[in-house]
């Protein structure tokens, strides 16, 4: 992560905050006002960063990719990087009170770890994913484990055998590793994918409970237990409060920190949260749409919470291509709520361009698809009690054969 921060500084994308800042809502509130990387030099006696990859430019720098070609490049991923074990980590007694863990919003249940990557292993299969964690005391947290996701499945298997699930948590990890942990990859391929994104190889160290972790500022090791407690309320991607649920408790048994560690916090519902939620799904949608038409780009928009709205840019060959693209996008990312398909001359990253396409190229009774009674996102406040929602697809492309009627004046 330090190497990445240095690259961001060299690119002029870092705001250094030298004055004392509180971890109790002050730092999170500052992060909400910009998408630049904020480097706090005095926060709870330590250093911390927020907005590490809060825009596409910083994500491109982190992944070493051309910003305009990120989605296509990621769509070609092979998940074949080399993971090399490189020693062990010395652990001390855990004490979460020594970390500048943030309290983000007034109604939050308390302080939360938000950038923590959970590395786990069970039955020879490894996994890595981000889970928010509500701090309970100096060595325990309540982790939100989404039902059906890999970590939750592994926990259930361990508990069924009367065991705890061994895990290790990293904070302050290179953003390419964080991105890999946010991506739906083939089972157990998060670390090889991270290695691929890091240039082909990733060195990892073994914790005392057997879990492998990459380089990080802070590492916590322990176990996910069968014990449950209330977790929440907490702000999620939509900026609204997630309900209180009974969630599993993690007990930390060991802790490693660099002597001058840099803590990483992600603002819930902020720009970095949206990038990490949405960008990993864009290649998946890209590949699905490529199966039905020529696709040029896919963007999950910040205005759509980085998760619920997609703009798909295509090159039409037949008049029905846009509607096929809409259906492919919905199938690839079932949490999508609204999809807009645009032509090659429309920049999908520019909301004004997309709105222009809707204004000038959409005939409501012909170009809008409304699909009712389908599965939506549990994060959407509009979701019905039965878990269904309404999806809308908008064909904002020019009518084939009438392009001259829609052509814009240029110099």
ZATOR-327880 format. One record per residue (C-alpha): residue number from 1; y negated, x, z negated; residue in one letter. Coordinates in pm, whole numbers, plus 50000, padded with zeros to 5 digits. Example, Ala and Ser with C-alpha at 12.3 -4.5 7.8 and 13.67 -1.06 7.14 Angstrom:
% ZATOR-327880
REC     k       Y       X       Z   r
REC     1   50450   51230   49220   A
REC     2   50106   51367   49286   S
//
This chain:
% ZATOR-327880
REC     k       Y       X       Z   r
REC     1   50000   50000   50000   X
REC     2   49763   50288   49927   X
REC     3   49802   50422   50278   X
REC     4   49716   50081   50418   X
REC     5   49408   50049   50193   X
REC     6   49291   50387   50321   X
REC     7   49331   50269   50683   X
REC     8   49133   49956   50601   X
REC     9   48858   50167   50444   X
REC    10   48842   50387   50753   X
REC    11   48809   50071   50967   X
REC    12   48520   49945   50748   X
REC    13   48719   49641   50633   X
REC    14   48702   49701   50257   X
REC    15   48444   49582   50004   X
REC    16   48443   49808   49697   X
REC    17   48358   49621   49377   X
REC    18   48254   49887   49125   X
REC    19   48125   49662   48844   X
REC    20   48350   49511   48577   X
REC    21   48516   49188   48696   X
REC    22   48728   48945   48496   X
REC    23   49081   48847   48600   X
REC    24   49008   48505   48451   X
REC    25   48889   48318   48764   X
REC    26   48602   48557   48847   X
REC    27   48799   48784   49084   X
REC    28   48979   48489   49250   X
REC    29   48646   48311   49304   X
REC    30   48507   48622   49474   X
REC    31   48812   48640   49701   X
REC    32   48747   48283   49814   X
REC    33   48410   48381   49964   X
REC    34   48534   48640   50217   X
REC    35   48835   48744   50419   X
REC    36   48761   49114   50372   X
REC    37   48979   49324   50147   X
REC    38   48826   49333   49798   X
REC    39   48897   49651   49601   X
REC    40   48818   49595   49233   X
REC    41   48775   49923   49045   X
REC    42   48737   49770   48697   X
REC    43   48945   49463   48623   X
REC    44   49112   49449   48284   X
REC    45   49091   49828   48260   X
REC    46   49271   49875   48592   X
REC    47   49222   49860   48968   X
REC    48   49324   49565   49183   X
REC    49   49302   49435   49539   X
REC    50   49281   49088   49690   X
REC    51   49270   48970   50054   X
REC    52   49497   49256   50158   X
REC    53   49584   49083   50489   X
REC    54   49351   48784   50497   X
REC    55   49284   48782   50872   X
REC    56   49463   48868   51195   X
REC    57   49282   49201   51233   X
REC    58   49409   49331   50899   X
REC    59   49760   49198   50969   X
REC    60   49761   49378   51304   X
REC    61   49654   49701   51131   X
REC    62   49928   49658   50872   X
REC    63   50196   49604   51136   X
REC    64   50060   49868   51374   X
REC    65   50030   49614   51655   X
REC    66   49775   49497   51909   X
REC    67   49606   49195   51754   X
REC    68   49631   48997   52080   X
REC    69   50004   49066   52113   X
REC    70   50128   49022   51755   X
REC    71   50322   48701   51814   X
REC    72   50502   48816   52129   X
REC    73   50584   49153   51971   X
REC    74   50726   48992   51658   X
REC    75   50923   48744   51869   X
REC    76   51114   49043   52012   X
REC    77   51216   49178   51668   X
REC    78   51573   49311   51640   X
REC    79   51600   49334   51256   X
REC    80   51760   49675   51298   X
REC    81   51549   49913   51091   X
REC    82   51716   50181   50880   X
REC    83   51711   50141   50501   X
REC    84   51763   50470   50317   X
REC    85   51831   50499   49945   X
REC    86   51612   50763   49782   X
REC    87   51680   50795   49410   X
REC    88   51622   50573   49110   X
REC    89   51324   50440   48918   X
REC    90   51251   50531   48554   X
REC    91   51204   50212   48353   X
REC    92   51023   50144   48028   X
REC    93   51001   49837   47808   X
REC    94   50826   49556   47999   X
REC    95   50484   49437   47886   X
REC    96   50311   49193   48118   X
REC    97   50004   49202   47896   X
REC    98   49922   49548   48033   X
REC    99   49876   49409   48388   X
REC   100   49553   49238   48509   X
REC   101   49741   48918   48598   X
REC   102   49498   48652   48715   X
REC   103   49414   48299   48611   X
REC   104   49299   48146   48941   X
REC   105   49175   47788   48892   X
REC   106   49063   47588   48587   X
REC   107   49359   47347   48582   X
REC   108   49629   47611   48637   X
REC   109   49897   47622   48369   X
REC   110   49801   47981   48294   X
REC   111   49817   48330   48445   X
REC   112   50028   48373   48757   X
REC   113   50186   48654   48955   X
REC   114   50120   48556   49317   X
REC   115   50207   48861   49528   X
REC   116   50537   48936   49355   X
REC   117   50830   48996   49591   X
REC   118   51165   48909   49434   X
REC   119   51449   49133   49550   X
REC   120   51793   49003   49461   X
REC   121   52159   49071   49537   X
REC   122   52471   48863   49486   X
REC   123   52819   48878   49640   X
REC   124   52706   49179   49843   X
REC   125   52419   48992   50010   X
REC   126   52057   49098   49957   X
REC   127   51744   48886   49975   X
REC   128   51369   48930   49940   X
REC   129   51109   48656   49910   X
REC   130   50781   48580   49736   X
REC   131   50784   48340   49443   X
REC   132   50489   48247   49225   X
REC   133   50550   48320   48857   X
REC   134   50382   48162   48558   X
REC   135   50352   48410   48272   X
REC   136   50517   48279   47954   X
REC   137   50490   48588   47731   X
REC   138   50505   48965   47754   X
REC   139   50844   48976   47930   X
REC   140   50922   48626   48064   X
REC   141   50793   48415   48353   X
REC   142   50876   48079   48507   X
REC   143   50942   48120   48880   X
REC   144   50901   47846   49141   X
REC   145   51228   47862   49336   X
REC   146   51217   47622   49630   X
REC   147   51538   47422   49642   X
REC   148   51772   47526   49921   X
REC   149   51601   47858   49989   X
REC   150   51807   48175   49959   X
REC   151   51700   48284   49609   X
REC   152   51770   47935   49474   X
REC   153   52114   47931   49639   X
REC   154   52199   48271   49489   X
REC   155   52088   48161   49143   X
REC   156   52308   47853   49160   X
REC   157   52608   48064   49262   X
REC   158   52553   48305   48973   X
REC   159   52505   48028   48718   X
REC   160   52820   47850   48839   X
REC   161   53011   48165   48740   X
REC   162   52835   48187   48405   X
REC   163   52622   48479   48518   X
REC   164   52254   48566   48549   X
REC   165   52113   48672   48887   X
REC   166   51996   49036   48882   X
REC   167   51654   49081   49043   X
REC   168   51368   49325   49075   X
REC   169   51007   49232   49142   X
REC   170   50754   49450   49323   X
REC   171   50376   49416   49306   X
REC   172   50151   49630   49525   X
REC   173   50388   49672   49819   X
REC   174   50298   49771   50176   X
REC   175   50191   49449   50355   X
REC   176   50455   49500   50627   X
REC   177   50720   49464   50356   X
REC   178   50541   49161   50216   X
REC   179   50530   49008   50564   X
REC   180   50903   49068   50612   X
REC   181   50978   48898   50282   X
REC   182   50781   48591   50397   X
REC   183   50975   48563   50724   X
REC   184   51287   48356   50785   X
REC   185   51523   48629   50904   X
REC   186   51902   48646   50944   X
REC   187   52072   48648   50603   X
REC   188   52017   48974   50418   X
REC   189   51793   49125   50686   X
REC   190   51460   49136   50502   X
REC   191   51476   49508   50423   X
REC   192   51597   49611   50772   X
REC   193   51321   49394   50919   X
REC   194   51066   49560   50691   X
REC   195   51200   49898   50801   X
REC   196   51159   49796   51166   X
REC   197   50799   49690   51100   X
REC   198   50733   50018   50917   X
REC   199   50829   50223   51220   X
REC   200   51208   50224   51199   X
REC   201   51293   50347   50850   X
REC   202   51224   50236   50494   X
REC   203   51308   50434   50181   X
REC   204   51418   50237   49875   X
REC   205   51497   50320   49516   X
REC   206   51768   50171   49296   X
REC   207   51682   49995   48973   X
REC   208   51911   50019   48671   X
REC   209   52052   49672   48744   X
REC   210   52152   49782   49095   X
REC   211   51872   49618   49294   X
REC   212   51707   49817   49574   X
REC   213   51326   49812   49602   X
REC   214   51074   49976   49838   X
REC   215   50773   50179   49727   X
REC   216   50541   49974   49504   X
REC   217   50265   50013   49248   X
REC   218   50455   49805   48992   X
REC   219   50826   49721   48961   X
REC   220   50981   49480   48713   X
REC   221   51356   49444   48677   X
REC   222   51553   49173   48504   X
REC   223   51749   48854   48558   X
REC   224   51694   48494   48661   X
REC   225   51854   48285   48389   X
REC   226   51994   47933   48370   X
REC   227   51722   47841   48121   X
REC   228   51459   47600   48254   X
REC   229   51101   47532   48147   X
REC   230   50800   47346   48281   X
REC   231   50613   47531   48556   X
REC   232   50268   47427   48677   X
REC   233   50031   47275   48758   X
REC   234   49937   47530   49021   X
REC   235   49736   47530   49344   X
REC   236   49941   47561   49662   X
REC   237   49862   47626   50027   X
REC   238   49670   47301   50081   X
REC   239   49427   47379   49799   X
REC   240   49564   47085   49602   X
REC   241   49770   47102   49283   X
REC   242   50146   47120   49306   X
REC   243   50324   46897   49051   X
REC   244   50480   47024   48730   X
REC   245   50852   47094   48771   X
REC   246   51136   47233   48562   X
REC   247   51197   47586   48688   X
REC   248   51414   47885   48602   X
REC   249   51299   48152   48357   X
REC   250   51307   48518   48456   X
REC   251   51362   48769   48175   X
REC   252   51232   49118   48250   X
REC   253   51423   49402   48089   X
REC   254   51246   49700   48246   X
REC   255   50913   49796   48397   X
REC   256   50782   50080   48614   X
REC   257   50416   50143   48695   X
REC   258   50233   50426   48861   X
REC   259   50001   50592   48606   X
REC   260   49695   50471   48801   X
REC   261   49851   50161   48956   X
REC   262   49665   49918   49182   X
REC   263   49748   49554   49116   X
REC   264   49767   49309   49407   X
REC   265   49670   48945   49364   X
REC   266   49686   48670   49628   X
REC   267   49445   48377   49598   X
REC   268   49646   48051   49607   X
REC   269   49533   47850   49909   X
REC   270   49316   48142   50020   X
REC   271   49307   48321   50353   X
REC   272   49574   48577   50267   X
REC   273   49806   48302   50145   X
REC   274   49753   48117   50476   X
REC   275   49820   48427   50687   X
REC   276   50143   48504   50501   X
REC   277   50256   48141   50518   X
REC   278   50178   48083   50884   X
REC   279   50202   48409   51078   X
REC   280   50577   48457   51013   X
REC   281   50646   48117   51177   X
REC   282   50444   48186   51490   X
REC   283   50713   48406   51657   X
REC   284   50975   48140   51580   X
REC   285   50766   47872   51751   X
REC   286   50689   48113   52036   X
REC   287   51059   48167   52107   X
REC   288   51133   47794   52091   X
REC   289   50852   47704   52332   X
REC   290   50957   47990   52563   X
REC   291   51281   47800   52610   X
REC   292   51100   47509   52778   X
REC   293   50794   47661   52949   X
REC   294   50589   47980   52988   X
REC   295   50424   48042   52651   X
REC   296   50128   48275   52604   X
REC   297   50042   48251   52234   X
REC   298   50094   48051   51914   X
REC   299   49847   48022   51628   X
REC   300   49892   47844   51295   X
REC   301   49530   47773   51208   X
REC   302   49350   47839   50882   X
REC   303   49198   47491   50898   X
REC   304   49551   47356   50905   X
REC   305   49630   47547   50584   X
REC   306   49803   47818   50788   X
REC   307   50109   47595   50790   X
REC   308   50057   47237   50911   X
REC   309   49862   47281   51238   X
REC   310   49969   47481   51544   X
REC   311   49785   47558   51866   X
REC   312   50024   47656   52146   X
REC   313   49891   47823   52460   X
REC   314   50104   47781   52773   X
REC   315   50103   47824   53151   X
REC   316   50210   47492   53300   X
REC   317   50454   47473   53587   X
REC   318   50518   47099   53574   X
REC   319   50315   46812   53434   X
REC   320   50556   46754   53145   X
REC   321   50556   47109   53013   X
REC   322   50300   47047   52738   X
REC   323   50499   46760   52587   X
REC   324   50817   46969   52597   X
REC   325   50625   47246   52421   X
REC   326   50514   46999   52152   X
REC   327   50872   46890   52082   X
REC   328   50996   47250   52076   X
REC   329   50725   47348   51828   X
REC   330   50812   47062   51593   X
REC   331   51180   47153   51609   X
REC   332   51112   47521   51536   X
REC   333   50888   47459   51233   X
REC   334   50973   47128   51071   X
REC   335   50673   47142   50836   X
REC   336   50430   47118   51128   X
REC   337   50220   46802   51122   X
REC   338   49992   46834   51425   X
REC   339   50039   47042   51742   X
REC   340   49779   47096   52015   X
REC   341   49887   47251   52346   X
REC   342   49619   47425   52554   X
REC   343   49588   47610   52885   X
REC   344   49552   47985   52940   X
REC   345   49171   47964   52962   X
REC   346   49145   47829   52605   X
REC   347   49145   48077   52316   X
REC   348   49389   47931   52059   X
REC   349   49222   48137   51783   X
REC   350   48884   47974   51847   X
REC   351   48853   47626   51689   X
REC   352   48553   47543   51909   X
REC   353   48752   47623   52224   X
REC   354   49043   47409   52106   X
REC   355   48813   47117   52024   X
REC   356   48656   47154   52369   X
REC   357   49001   47121   52528   X
REC   358   49069   46808   52325   X
REC   359   48731   46665   52421   X
REC   360   48759   46726   52796   X
REC   361   49130   46726   52877   X
REC   362   49286   46454   52662   X
REC   363   49341   46093   52769   X
REC   364   49446   45925   52448   X
REC   365   49703   45676   52577   X
REC   366   49875   45940   52793   X
REC   367   49836   46271   52612   X
REC   368   49895   46192   52244   X
REC   369   50247   46173   52104   X
REC   370   50297   45997   51769   X
REC   371   50632   46047   51599   X
REC   372   50703   45842   51286   X
REC   373   50970   45862   51018   X
REC   374   51035   46236   51049   X
REC   375   51071   46509   50792   X
REC   376   50741   46672   50702   X
REC   377   50619   46931   50456   X
REC   378   50660   46873   50083   X
REC   379   50320   47044   50048   X
REC   380   50143   46768   50245   X
REC   381   49972   46519   50011   X
REC   382   50032   46247   50276   X
REC   383   50410   46278   50255   X
REC   384   50583   45949   50173   X
REC   385   50813   45901   49877   X
REC   386   51119   45929   50102   X
REC   387   51006   46272   50227   X
REC   388   50905   46154   50573   X
REC   389   50573   46174   50749   X
REC   390   50402   46113   51085   X
REC   391   50366   46397   51336   X
REC   392   50114   46403   51620   X
REC   393   50124   46615   51933   X
REC   394   49823   46651   52161   X
REC   395   49850   46760   52523   X
REC   396   49508   46919   52578   X
REC   397   49597   47079   52910   X
REC   398   49453   47018   53256   X
REC   399   49630   46778   53491   X
REC   400   49822   46978   53749   X
REC   401   49667   46946   54093   X
REC   402   49327   46854   53947   X
REC   403   49231   47191   53799   X
REC   404   48902   47196   53990   X
REC   405   48788   46888   53796   X
REC   406   48827   47077   53468   X
REC   407   48717   47427   53568   X
REC   408   48430   47561   53358   X
REC   409   48130   47736   53505   X
REC   410   48139   48114   53465   X
REC   411   47928   48414   53564   X
//
